[in-house]
């Protein structure tokens, strides 16, 4: 099968992201990635695109943000030979946790990570499906730093550029593949 043009590398994946109007509330157009995940070709393409910038970068751990960040994060951790650490919604982890509260585009929320999940100085990649306002990404970075690890970069399958999340994460490097 011929390879697509590099400029068109993610066209198939982009074609599978569907808009769902008025979800989760009126006026919001939700970018639904479930059709993309159902396509092995599209999913592999995005995983390759997310992994490539970090090959040889010495990533020790990948932190995946609940819930769809688990999908991309665990697969990336395997590809990068790194550990996978879940950043979860409150009450989902059974042992002692670090917790951070933050604002989202819809409400206030919190993330938790098991205390001691990351070793001091660990080079960490934070992964989620979508970068929107950046609140969740900043919260995850705070959890990583509380454990003495270093946020090497943030990686996202999609970025909603009009919401300004990239600006909110400060100087942290951001990789995103499908920008809207």
C-alpha positions, 0 to 999 in steps of 0.5 A: 500500500502506498504511503500518504504524503507527509503533509497528509499523514494524519488526514485519515485520522482527521476524517474520522473525528466527528463533531457532536453538537451540544455535548456535554452542554448546549453550545459546545461542539464535542470532538469525538475520537471514538471512530478514530480509535475504531480504525487500527490504521488511524490509531497506529498513525497517531501513536506513531506521530506521538511517539516519534518526537520522544524516541531516544529522549530518555522518557522514564514515565508516561502519565496518562490523564483519565480517561482517554489519556489512558488509551494513548498513554499506555500505548505510548509508554509501551512504545517508549519502554517507559512506565505508565502512571494514571492520573485519575479522578478522585476516589479511583485509586486505592492507596495514598494519593497526591491531589490537585484541584483545577478549573476546566472549561465546564466546571471545577475538577480534581486529579489524583496520582498515587504518592510515590508513582514517580521517582525523583528526577524522572523524565515524564511525558504527560499524555491526553487525548485533547488539549483544550483550555490546558487546565487538566494538563497544568494540573497533571504537571503539578502532580508530576512536579509534586513527586519530584519528577520533571515534565519533559513534554505534553502530548495530545492527539487533538488540540483545540487551538481557539481555547488557548491551552498551549499558552496556559501550559507556559514553557512546557513543550507541547506536541499535538497532531490534529489541530482545530 
